[in-house]
């Protein structure tokens, strides 16, 4: 079954498309509506060229495009499952059979925000197409919602919707994570919780078991039931679409601050003579909420290797901590340099061709493995 049908041939902007879905087209959406959010460094033309090169066809609906692509589930699955589902849906047909994935796409060239809308299956049509695109393509990344942003968003929802509930969540903890934890901090764990007291339960499990949310399901009685995942997937199970749009927009606005900080960093070759150029770069700075200790550096380097980062010419010094290294991001095909002290990590671009996706991936790594409350600032 293909994606839902819309009853207009053209839309002026995203607002008109969302309004159409919330009103006229809501009955055409056969199951949960999914919005997959990403960030891009490309112009619209460049992004469309990437889609075409990756086998997508594009149908114009004004400010919206309908895109489609055949895919199979044979071979390697995406390295990072964007939906992070706790259960796989049953297969329809054998592995290797061709299927068609369809989405409505909104691409905002100014901000780089990329939105894919579909009501097709989350573990198939999304996982093997746009999830793979955002996760692996140079210059693209999914809209990562870190622990701090997730905390802010859920508090905003609870504050705005007086009777809002968290009825389900999945939360996890990496082995030897630095996320604060009272009970057995060295244990890797995943917790799946159902209950009407999810607001209190999530706070208790964060504090006691040091887990961070993977996805949260909110229920606003007589209004909407929707879910947000930390990898930028928003889904509506039932109710009012405008509620989902409102909180998706809030997450996007807050996440754009990170992209803006990266936009201020740069790499250039400064000519000192007619024949000699010196590479220089302006860093983006990731500030840590707690101190990075010298004893933790080896563990950080090991985790970076596990996540596909190749470290070259590393140097570390005890005392007032200093750690520097050239870094090759083997997943996003990018090079950068990091210089870390006890309270910040500076990221220096090493290529004239910016790679926003690589920076967003590294920021996610820092929040996941070093400091969940790390924040990005622009050096002046």
N, C-alpha and C positions, 0 to 999 in steps of 0.2 A: 504494500500500500504506500502511495506517495504522500508527500507533505500536504497539509490542508490547502484548500483553495481560497483565494481572495476574490472579492467581487468588484474590484477596480483594476483597471489596466495601468494606472500610474498613480504615484504618490509624490506629493511635493516635498515632504520631509519625514523624519522619523516620527514626529508627533502625530501626523496624519495617519501613518501606518498603524501606530499603537492604538489610536482612537478607533480605527476601522476594526482592528482585532477585538478590542474590548466591547464594541457594539455589534456591528453587522456580522462579523466573521466568527464570533465566539462559538456558535453552534457547529461550525465546520471543523473545529479542532476535535479530533476523535479521542484523544487521550491527554496525558499531561503535555503541557506546552513547555518546551525547553528553550532557554536563551543561553547560548554559549558566548561568553565575552572574552575578547582578547585585545592586545595592544600591538600596534605596528609602527614602524619607522618610515614606511613607504608612501609615495603618492598613490592616489587611487589607480592611475594607469599602471604603475609598477605592480601594485597588488593584484590587479586583474590579470596582468601578464603572468604572475606567479600561479594564479588559479588555473589559467589556461594551460600552462606548462605541466601542471600536476593533474591534468585530465578533466577539469571541471568545464562544463558548458554554462554560459551566462545568458540569462534572459532579462531584458531591461523592463523595469517597472518604475521608471523615474528615479526617485531618490533611493529606491529599493531594487535589488536584483534578486532574481530567483536562480540559484545555482544547483547543479546536479552533477553526480559523478558515480560511475560504477565502481564497485569494490568487491573484494573477496575477504574472507576471514582466514584464508590459508597463509602460511608463512608466519613471520614474527609479528607479535602484537606490538602496539605502541609501547615504547619504553616506559612512559608514564601514563597511567590510565587517568585521564582528566576527570572522570566522573567519580572515581574512587568508590565504586559501589561495593556493598558488602556481599551482594549475591549477583550471579550472572543469570540473565534470562535464558529460557530454553531456546535452543537452536531451532531454526526453521530451515530444514534442508541440511545437507552435509557440508562440511568444511570445504572451501574452495569454490562453491557455487557463486555466480555473480549476482549481486543485488544492486539496487540503485538508491543512493542517498540524495535527499533534496533538502534545501534550506532556503529561507529568505534571508538575504544579506543586507545589512546596513553598514556602510563604511564612511567614517567621518575623517576626511583627509587632514583637517586642521589638528585634531586631537590624537589621531591614530586609533581611535576606538573602533573596534570591529565587533559586530553583533550578528550571530547566526541564530535564526529562529526555526524550530521544527517541532513536529509532534510525532516523529518517528522514534524508533527504539534507542534508548540511551546507551546500551552496551554494544550496539552494532553500528547503526548508521552514523552516530556521532563518534564513537570510539575509533573507528577505522578510517575516518575521513578528516573532519575539521579538528578533532582532538590531536590527531597525528600531525596535522599541518602546524598548529599552534605550538605544539610541544617540540617539534624537531626543526622547523624552518628557521634559517638565519633571519634576524630582524623582526621576528614575531615571538609572542609569548602569550600564554593565557593570562587572564586577569587574576593574579594571585591575591588571595585575601588572607593575610597573615594573622597570627593570634591577636595582636593588638587591634587591628582593624575589625576582625570578627567580634571582638569584645565590644568595641564601640558601636558596631552595627546592631548587635542584639540588644544592647542597652537602649539604643535609639528606638528600636521597634517596640520594646516593652514600655518605654516612656510614652510613645505616641499612641499605642493601642492598649488601653487600660486593661482589657481582658485577654490580652495575648498570652499564649502558652507555648512552651517548647514541649512537644509531645514525643520527639524522637531525636536522638543525635548519635553520631559515631565519632569517637575521639581516640587518639592514639598517642603513644610515646615511643621515641626511639631509644635503643639501648644506650645507656650512659649519656642521655640527653642532659643539657645544662638547664632545661626548664625546671623551675622550682618544684620540689616534690618532697612530701613528708614521709611517704611509705615506700620502702624498697626502691630508691631512685635508680638503681642499676638495672631494673627489669624493663624489657621491652614489652609493651602491652597495647591491646586494642579493646575498647569498650563500646558495645552497642547497647543503647538504652531506650526503652519505651516506658512512658509514664506521663501522667498529667503534671507531675512536679519537676519537669525537665529543667526549668530555670534554676531551681535550687540544686538539683542533682548535678548539673553540669558544673556549677561553681564549686561544689563540694569535691567533685572528682578532679577538677583542675588543681585545687589546693592540695588535696591529699595524695592523689596518684600522679600528678604532674602531666596530665594529658592535655592535648590541644585539639580543638574541634576539627574534624574532617568534613562533616556536613551537619547541618541543623535544620530540623523541620519545625516551622512555626505554624500555629493554628490560631486564627482570630475568629472566634465563633460567629457564625452568620455573616462572615465577610470573605475570608480566604484561608486556604491552607497552602503553604508554599515552602520550598526548601532552597537553601543556599549552600554551595560547596566552596571549599577553600581554593579550588582551582577555577573559579569563575563561572560556574554553571548555576543558573537560576531556573527553578521549575515550579509550575503551578499545578497542584493536584485538583483543586476545585475552587470555585468562588470568583472573586473580582480580579480581573487582570490588571487593573490600574494599581492595585496594591503591590503586585509583583513588580510592575514597571517603576513604581516610586522607590522601592528599596534597591532595585538593581541600579537605578540612576545614582542613588546615594553611595553605593559601593564604588561605582565607576569614578565619581567625582573625587572621592578620597584616594583611590588608587592612582589617579592621574598625577598626584603630587610627586610620586616616585619617578614617573616618566619625565616630568618637568625638570627634576633635579638632574637627571641624566642628560637632558638636552643642553644643560649649561656646561657639560664637560666636553672636551675636544682634544683632538690630536692634530699637530701640524709640523711641517718641516721648516725651520727657521734658517734662512740663508745667512751665513756669517761671512762668506766670501763668494766669489763667482763660482767656485767649484765645490764648496763645502756647505752641506746643510746639516743642521743639528735637530734631531727629533725632540719635540717638547709636547707636553700634554697637560691639560687642566683636569684635575680629578673630580669625581663625585665622592662625597664623604658619607660613610655609613657610621652613624654614632651609636655606640653601645650604651645600654642602660646600666650595665654592671661592668666590672673590670675583667678583661681577658688576662689570664695568668700565663706565665711562661710555661708552667707545667701542662697547660692545655694545648699548646701549639702543636705538638706531635699528633694529638688526637684529631685536631682540626685538619692537619695535612692528610692524615689517613682517610678521614671522611671525604675530603675533596677528591682524593684518588678514586674512592668508591663511587663518587657521583660523576665521574667522567672529566675531572680536571687534571691536567698534567702540569706538575710544578717543576720549574727549571730555575737554576741559580738561586735557590732559597738560602736565606740567611736569617738567623735569629740570635738575639742577644738578651741575656738575663739582666736583672736589675730593673731599670725603667724599660719595660718591654719594648723591643723593636723586632719586627718580623717583616721581611720583604721577600717577594718572589715574582718571577714571571709566570704567567698562567696561560695554558692553552685549554680552552673550552672545546673538548673534542665533540661535544654534541651540537653546539651552535657554530662550530668552525670559526672561533674568534680568539684573538690574543689580547691580554691586558696585563697590567702589573698591579700588585697590591702592596701597600705599605701599612702595617698595623702597629698600633700602640695599645696601651691598656684600655683606652676608651673610644677608639675609632679605627675604622678600616677605610683607607683611601684607595679608590679604584682609578687607575690611570689608563685611558684608552691607548692602544699601541698600533692601531690601524686607522688610516684616513677614512676608510669605509666603516661608519658607525655600525654597531650591532646592538640595538636596543634589547633584543631578545636575550642576548648573553648577559647583559647587566641585570635584567629582571630576574633571570635564573640565578645569578649569583646572590642577589639580594634575598631571594627566597631561601637559598642555601644558608645564608647567615642567620635568618630568622628561625629556620628549622633546626640548625645544628649548633649555633653559638649563642644567640640572644634573641628570644622571641619578640622583644620589644625594641629591637634595633630600628633606627629611623634614618631616612636619607635626607641629607641637607646639601645645599650648594655652597661651595667654598667661595669666598669673596676676596 
